[in-house]
Amino acid sequence: MNKLIKDIIEWDVRNWSKSLNYWLEETSLELTDRNALEIGSRNGGLSLWLAKQGCKVTCSDVNGPSEKARQIHQKHGIEHLVQYKGIDATNIPYENDVFDIVVFKSVLGGIGHNNNKDAQFKAINEIYRVLKPGGELFFAENLVASPFHSFLRKHFISWGENWRYLSIPEIEEFLNPFSHKHYFSTGFLAALGRNEKQRDILGKIDNLCINKITPSKWKYIVVGLAKK
Ligand SMILES: C[S@@+](CC[C@H](N)C(=O)[O-])C[C@H]1O[C@@H](n2cnc3c(N)ncnc32)[C@H](O)[C@@H]1O
């Protein structure tokens, strides 16, 4: 796994990184010189990826991205393509129809903490509003997944109970305003790894066989693209 992809994805790189090829294959936009926004970026991984595609990127998080985001962007020589902002996804401080692309990974669940589905709805509606007509949302988010995942999150992950995981029918509901959307799910065993080395091995097993034999709704990641 190369260092750039690790800096972009950070966690369970084997499964989450499938999003990058998917977005490149499915987008109908030429990405060079596009005006893009990353929501909930923390360490700015997807801003790095978008800048590498030639986009001008607004890298945002609710209280601004981390210092590490700036360092990583400098390390990869793309900081001149990025501006940094504090943006609450439920109230995006831009006019309508500004961005060609909005991207997020593993953010909606936190926006919906303490079962706040309305906040998740609001965030998607705000993303829709600031996208230009024909603009695209690239997303990757955590799913409810299997009863086994639910049990482990409840008993072994400190934030697992507060995070509002999405179901596939909810993805459909949230993306209703978009003119078209498509998505797939991936990842099963790798979510159980305690460190990136374990997740890498389990991710390999997911990709060799588990992803092929597990029902879509039991996987823990949804990756998709929706067009305004
Ligand atoms: C699990 S982290 C994911 C970070 C990054 N996207 C990634 O994949 O590594 C969730 C991120 O969502 C951000 N977040 C939570 N509520 C938010 C909100 N209302 N608006 C924007 N970002 C928010 C958090 O600050 C955090 O950085």
The ligand as an SDF file (V2000), in Angstrom:
LIG
                    3D

 27 29  0  0  0  0  0  0  0  0999 V2000
  -14.5360    9.9920   12.2870 C   0  0  0  0  0  0  0  0  0  0  0  0
  -13.9690   11.5880   11.9120 S   0  0  0  0  0  0  0  0  0  0  0  0
  -13.5800   11.4030   10.1880 C   0  0  0  0  0  0  0  0  0  0  0  0
  -12.5320   12.3500    9.7440 C   0  0  0  0  0  0  0  0  0  0  0  0
  -12.1160   12.2250    8.2710 C   0  0  0  0  0  0  0  0  0  0  0  0
  -13.2040   12.5210    7.3940 N   0  0  0  0  0  0  0  0  0  0  0  0
  -11.5880   10.8470    7.9960 C   0  0  0  0  0  0  0  0  0  0  0  0
  -12.2140   10.0810    7.2730 O   0  0  0  0  0  0  0  0  0  0  0  0
  -10.5180   10.5190    8.5120 O   0  0  0  0  0  0  0  0  0  0  0  0
  -15.4630   12.5480   11.8840 C   0  0  0  0  0  0  0  0  0  0  0  0
  -15.2190   14.0140   11.5650 C   0  0  0  0  0  0  0  0  0  0  0  0
  -16.4600   14.6930   11.4310 O   0  0  0  0  0  0  0  0  0  0  0  0
  -16.3400   15.9820   11.9850 C   0  0  0  0  0  0  0  0  0  0  0  0
  -17.6700   16.5420   12.2950 N   0  0  0  0  0  0  0  0  0  0  0  0
  -18.5030   16.2080   13.3160 C   0  0  0  0  0  0  0  0  0  0  0  0
  -19.6050   16.9830   13.2930 N   0  0  0  0  0  0  0  0  0  0  0  0
  -19.4700   17.8300   12.2300 C   0  0  0  0  0  0  0  0  0  0  0  0
  -20.2590   18.8590   11.6720 C   0  0  0  0  0  0  0  0  0  0  0  0
  -21.4370   19.1980   12.2100 N   0  0  0  0  0  0  0  0  0  0  0  0
  -19.8200   19.5060   10.5720 N   0  0  0  0  0  0  0  0  0  0  0  0
  -18.6310   19.1730   10.0150 C   0  0  0  0  0  0  0  0  0  0  0  0
  -17.8240   18.1900   10.4910 N   0  0  0  0  0  0  0  0  0  0  0  0
  -18.2380   17.5340   11.5860 C   0  0  0  0  0  0  0  0  0  0  0  0
  -15.4690   15.7380   13.2130 C   0  0  0  0  0  0  0  0  0  0  0  0
  -14.8840   16.9410   13.6740 O   0  0  0  0  0  0  0  0  0  0  0  0
  -14.4600   14.7290   12.6970 C   0  0  0  0  0  0  0  0  0  0  0  0
  -13.3060   15.3370   12.1570 O   0  0  0  0  0  0  0  0  0  0  0  0
  1  2  1  0
  2  3  1  0
  2 10  1  0
  3  4  1  0
  4  5  1  0
  5  6  1  0
  5  7  1  0
  7  8  2  0
  7  9  1  0
 10 11  1  0
 11 12  1  0
 11 26  1  0
 12 13  1  0
 13 14  1  0
 13 24  1  0
 14 15  1  0
 14 23  1  0
 15 16  2  0
 16 17  1  0
 17 18  1  0
 17 23  2  0
 18 19  1  0
 18 20  2  0
 20 21  1  0
 21 22  2  0
 22 23  1  0
 24 25  1  0
 24 26  1  0
 26 27  1  0
M  CHG  2   2   1   9  -1
M  END
$$$$
